[in-house]
């Protein structure tokens, strides 16, 4: 039997390589800002609410040089008591590369790349 899709294709929603070098043991708050300095979030349809221009983590905002995502995760949607929704976003600044996660209407750092 021939499969309907390529069995070697990436899993939907899977983050591209490489994996983050550091994963914080506790959530580190972050802010993703647009060109006006307004907060950016993720809509119910897993779309960014603006274009990332700056990101702030433990200090003043830094310019975003590049970004990718969001990658949605909508887990166990059929079980309201254990359902989980989040979206991940990779951002590159002058001095860091971060994996951010949007959960409960907040951004946190989920990983730091080399």
Phi, psi and omega per residue, in radians:
X1 nan 2.361 -3.120
X2 -1.622 2.217 3.126
X3 -1.168 2.659 -3.136
X4 -1.301 -0.413 -3.117
X5 -2.300 2.807 3.115
X6 -1.128 2.029 -3.104
X7 -1.194 -0.272 3.122
X8 -1.663 0.024 3.123
X9 -1.182 2.656 3.128
X10 -1.087 2.593 3.108
X11 -1.122 2.357 -3.140
X12 -1.006 2.317 -3.135
X13 1.482 -0.097 -3.128
X14 -1.224 2.400 3.105
X15 -1.301 2.506 3.096
X16 -1.247 2.726 3.086
X17 -1.202 2.715 0.051
X18 -1.498 2.958 3.061
X19 -1.433 2.700 3.095
X20 -1.066 2.562 3.107
X21 -1.345 -0.640 -3.076
X22 -2.187 2.330 3.053
X23 -2.114 1.970 -3.101
X24 -1.040 2.515 3.133
X25 -1.312 -0.416 3.073
X26 -2.236 2.648 3.121
X27 -1.034 2.368 3.070
X28 -1.908 2.006 -3.118
X29 -1.053 2.556 3.120
X30 -2.492 2.827 3.028
X31 -2.310 2.369 3.053
X32 -1.976 2.194 -3.002
X33 -2.113 2.619 3.072
X34 -1.572 -2.983 -3.069
X35 -1.146 -0.356 3.122
X36 -1.634 -0.062 -3.094
X37 1.567 0.103 3.114
X38 -1.418 2.565 3.122
X39 -1.139 2.473 3.051
X40 -1.888 2.421 3.064
X41 -2.226 -2.769 3.118
X42 -2.249 2.271 -3.108
X43 -1.300 3.016 3.082
X44 -1.083 -0.365 3.103
X45 -1.659 0.257 3.123
X46 1.080 0.668 3.056
X47 -1.960 2.462 3.070
X48 -1.114 2.518 -3.130
X49 -1.534 0.027 3.097
X50 -2.961 -3.141 3.134
X51 -1.701 2.099 -3.117
X52 -1.073 2.173 3.095
X53 -2.086 -0.542 3.126
X54 -2.485 2.663 3.063
X55 -2.348 2.405 3.139
X56 -2.093 2.225 3.065
X57 -2.483 2.029 3.115
X58 0.904 0.798 3.130
X59 2.692 -2.908 -3.114
X60 -1.181 2.706 3.130
X61 -1.097 2.518 3.070
X62 -2.005 2.590 3.137
X63 -1.139 2.411 3.056
X64 -1.528 2.130 3.124
X65 -1.606 -0.401 3.115
X66 -2.920 2.732 3.107
X67 -2.691 2.779 3.116
X68 -2.551 2.539 -3.134
X69 2.065 -2.930 0.104
X70 -1.446 2.698 3.034
X71 -1.896 1.985 -3.085
X72 -1.436 2.669 2.965
X73 -2.372 2.069 3.131
X74 -2.165 1.505 -2.982
X75 -1.668 2.424 3.057
X76 0.886 0.718 -3.118
X77 -1.035 -0.403 -3.105
X78 -1.401 -0.168 3.134
X79 -2.062 1.609 -3.050
X80 -0.943 -0.581 -3.111
X81 -1.272 -0.399 -3.121
X82 -2.145 0.179 3.141
X83 -1.136 2.619 -3.140
X84 -2.541 2.226 3.110
X85 -2.189 2.339 3.036
X86 -2.736 2.970 3.076
X87 -2.484 2.451 -3.141
X88 -1.904 2.594 -3.102
X89 -2.460 2.301 3.036
X90 -1.719 2.340 3.086
X91 -2.284 2.510 3.108
X92 -2.061 2.207 3.049
X93 -2.021 -3.106 -3.138
X94 -1.030 -0.594 -3.030
X95 -2.160 0.132 3.130
X96 -2.766 2.838 3.005
X97 -2.282 2.193 -2.990
X98 -2.186 2.612 2.938
X99 -1.887 2.023 -3.133
X100 -1.871 2.662 3.080
X101 -2.241 2.391 3.089
X102 -1.797 1.977 3.116
X103 -2.480 2.443 3.082
X104 0.927 0.665 3.106
X105 1.124 0.500 3.111
X106 -2.425 2.550 2.998
X107 -1.645 2.430 2.977
X108 -2.409 2.759 3.087
X109 -1.431 2.150 3.122
X110 -1.789 -0.371 3.140
X111 -2.879 2.742 3.089
X112 -2.193 2.267 3.141
X113 -1.620 2.807 3.054
X114 -1.184 nan nan
